[in-house]
Amino acid sequence: MKTVNSTLQMFSLEGRTALVTGGNRGLGLAIAAALYDAGATLIITARDEAQLAKAKADLLKRGPGVVHTISAELTDDASVTRLYDSAHALVDNVDILINNAGVNRRGPAENLTEDDWHYVLQTDLTVPFLVARTFARPMLHRGWGRILNVGSIFGQVAFGHRVPYGAAKAGIIHMSKVMAVEWATRGVTVNALCPGPFATEMNKVVMDDPEQFQRFVGNIPMARWGNLEEIGAPALLLCSDAGSFITGTTLTVDGGWTAQ
Ligand SMILES: NC(=O)c1ccc[n+]([C@@H]2O[C@H](COP(=O)([O-])OP(=O)(O)OC[C@H]3O[C@@H](n4cnc5c(N)ncnc54)[C@H](OP(=O)(O)O)[C@@H]3O)[C@@H](O)[C@H]2O)c1
């Protein structure tokens, strides 16, 4: 029994603080819930304040704990610095970063505009780089940190009508590896989490179209989409002491899509 208890203890986040970008709904909120259950103090951040308040109330219903919210639009280095300052006005340290906020613009490659490309690359790759770099600095100074960058299976395998999104998510995977190598001896792990399809606002357009929905299901050996609670536990592994020897990896949570 002692061994089981000490193994489970490695998943505890008691005494740790986690910041989740895009933490007011969808996958970010599902990951935040898992970290909260494991004992982390949370900061969830996104633009929509009402949705942040609702997410906070939902998290607090899970049991006692601390949840802070920061309403912030992440667009560039200055906005990331403001987020960093706001977070450190609330807590002493951020030990765990979930770099999750993201957007998508879909369409045939030949129809996509320069604005589509820049908007998605900025939000899904440049901003996550700036967030990871900025929040890593004090983690490196203290010698402990966990950074989990949310990629996508569409950064691993090609899927039509997603050129900027796929390029950004492939960038997330490689960025995570390079940061992991640089920081490997300094107590900070960096990994990429690559979800397959989950029913979130981002996927409404797919869920509302029975043909597209079935095309997705047809690619998934488990023949179903993921349930939101199936993303939190894999994320917890990479954010806790349980993942202390895991860095630079890509954890794919996709019901088998990319195994084929
Ligand atoms: N759902 C899936 O099947 C799936 C699969 C693979 C990967 N992913 C990735 O998972 C992550 C979460 O996506 P999701 O499916 O949960 O989508 P979602 O429900 O649309 O959530 C996106 C989150 O990002 C925030 N956000 C977007 N742009 C922002 C900005 N400029 N500044 C600050 N916050 C911003 C949104 O909050 P506000 O609008 O309030 O700012 C929201 O919290 C994304 O990186 C996505 O690419 C999702």
Ligand as a Chemical Component Dictionary entry (heavy atoms), coordinates in Angstrom:
data_LIG
# 
_chem_comp.id                   LIG 
_chem_comp.type                 NON-POLYMER 
_chem_comp.pdbx_formal_charge   0 
_chem_comp.three_letter_code    LIG 
# 
loop_
_chem_comp_atom.comp_id 
_chem_comp_atom.atom_id 
_chem_comp_atom.alt_atom_id 
_chem_comp_atom.type_symbol 
_chem_comp_atom.charge 
_chem_comp_atom.model_Cartn_x 
_chem_comp_atom.model_Cartn_y 
_chem_comp_atom.model_Cartn_z 
_chem_comp_atom.pdbx_ordinal 
LIG N1  N1  N 0  -11.046 21.044 -29.367 1  
LIG C1  C1  C 0  -10.234 20.283 -30.019 2  
LIG O1  O1  O 0  -10.661 19.287 -30.600 3  
LIG C2  C2  C 0  -8.772  20.601 -30.114 4  
LIG C3  C3  C 0  -7.947  19.674 -30.748 5  
LIG C4  C4  C 0  -6.596  19.926 -30.816 6  
LIG C5  C5  C 0  -6.072  21.055 -30.241 7  
LIG N2  N2  N 1  -6.884  21.958 -29.641 8  
LIG C6  C6  C 0  -6.258  23.142 -29.037 9  
LIG O2  O2  O 0  -6.689  23.265 -27.697 10 
LIG C7  C7  C 0  -6.640  24.629 -27.301 11 
LIG C8  C8  C 0  -7.974  25.003 -26.681 12 
LIG O3  O3  O 0  -8.963  24.935 -27.677 13 
LIG P1  P1  P 0  -10.492 24.593 -27.394 14 
LIG O4  O4  O 0  -10.871 23.505 -28.289 15 
LIG O5  O5  O -1 -10.741 24.491 -25.937 16 
LIG O6  O6  O 0  -11.161 25.909 -28.032 17 
LIG P2  P2  P 0  -12.038 27.081 -27.424 18 
LIG O7  O7  O 0  -13.157 26.559 -26.611 19 
LIG O8  O8  O 0  -12.325 27.947 -28.601 20 
LIG O9  O9  O 0  -11.028 27.813 -26.444 21 
LIG C9  C9  C 0  -10.044 28.714 -26.865 22 
LIG C10 C10 C 0  -9.577  29.487 -25.641 23 
LIG O10 O10 O 0  -8.568  30.422 -26.027 24 
LIG C11 C11 C 0  -8.915  31.726 -25.543 25 
LIG N3  N3  N 0  -8.355  32.695 -26.480 26 
LIG C12 C12 C 0  -8.452  32.673 -27.834 27 
LIG N4  N4  N 0  -7.807  33.728 -28.376 28 
LIG C13 C13 C 0  -7.268  34.427 -27.329 29 
LIG C14 C14 C 0  -6.499  35.614 -27.230 30 
LIG N5  N5  N 0  -6.128  36.314 -28.314 31 
LIG N6  N6  N 0  -6.131  36.035 -26.008 32 
LIG C15 C15 C 0  -6.486  35.351 -24.915 33 
LIG N7  N7  N 0  -7.218  34.226 -24.925 34 
LIG C16 C16 C 0  -7.619  33.774 -26.135 35 
LIG C17 C17 C 0  -10.470 31.700 -25.510 36 
LIG O11 O11 O 0  -11.026 32.582 -24.562 37 
LIG P3  P3  P 0  -11.655 34.017 -24.933 38 
LIG O12 O12 O 0  -12.358 33.888 -26.247 39 
LIG O13 O13 O 0  -12.548 34.373 -23.784 40 
LIG O14 O14 O 0  -10.451 34.900 -24.994 41 
LIG C18 C18 C 0  -10.709 30.275 -25.005 42 
LIG O15 O15 O 0  -10.552 30.204 -23.622 43 
LIG C19 C19 C 0  -6.276  25.414 -28.558 44 
LIG O16 O16 O 0  -4.897  25.694 -28.575 45 
LIG C20 C20 C 0  -6.640  24.460 -29.671 46 
LIG O17 O17 O 0  -5.917  24.717 -30.848 47 
LIG C21 C21 C 0  -8.227  21.763 -29.580 48 
# 
loop_
_chem_comp_bond.comp_id 
_chem_comp_bond.atom_id_1 
_chem_comp_bond.atom_id_2 
_chem_comp_bond.value_order 
_chem_comp_bond.pdbx_ordinal 
LIG N1  C1  SING 1  
LIG C1  O1  DOUB 2  
LIG C1  C2  SING 3  
LIG C2  C3  SING 4  
LIG C2  C21 DOUB 5  
LIG C3  C4  DOUB 6  
LIG C4  C5  SING 7  
LIG C5  N2  DOUB 8  
LIG N2  C6  SING 9  
LIG N2  C21 SING 10 
LIG C6  O2  SING 11 
LIG C6  C20 SING 12 
LIG O2  C7  SING 13 
LIG C7  C8  SING 14 
LIG C7  C19 SING 15 
LIG C8  O3  SING 16 
LIG O3  P1  SING 17 
LIG P1  O4  DOUB 18 
LIG P1  O5  SING 19 
LIG P1  O6  SING 20 
LIG O6  P2  SING 21 
LIG P2  O7  DOUB 22 
LIG P2  O8  SING 23 
LIG P2  O9  SING 24 
LIG O9  C9  SING 25 
LIG C9  C10 SING 26 
LIG C10 O10 SING 27 
LIG C10 C18 SING 28 
LIG O10 C11 SING 29 
LIG C11 N3  SING 30 
LIG C11 C17 SING 31 
LIG N3  C12 SING 32 
LIG N3  C16 SING 33 
LIG C12 N4  DOUB 34 
LIG N4  C13 SING 35 
LIG C13 C14 SING 36 
LIG C13 C16 DOUB 37 
LIG C14 N5  SING 38 
LIG C14 N6  DOUB 39 
LIG N6  C15 SING 40 
LIG C15 N7  DOUB 41 
LIG N7  C16 SING 42 
LIG C17 O11 SING 43 
LIG C17 C18 SING 44 
LIG O11 P3  SING 45 
LIG P3  O12 DOUB 46 
LIG P3  O13 SING 47 
LIG P3  O14 SING 48 
LIG C18 O15 SING 49 
LIG C19 O16 SING 50 
LIG C19 C20 SING 51 
LIG C20 O17 SING 52 
# 
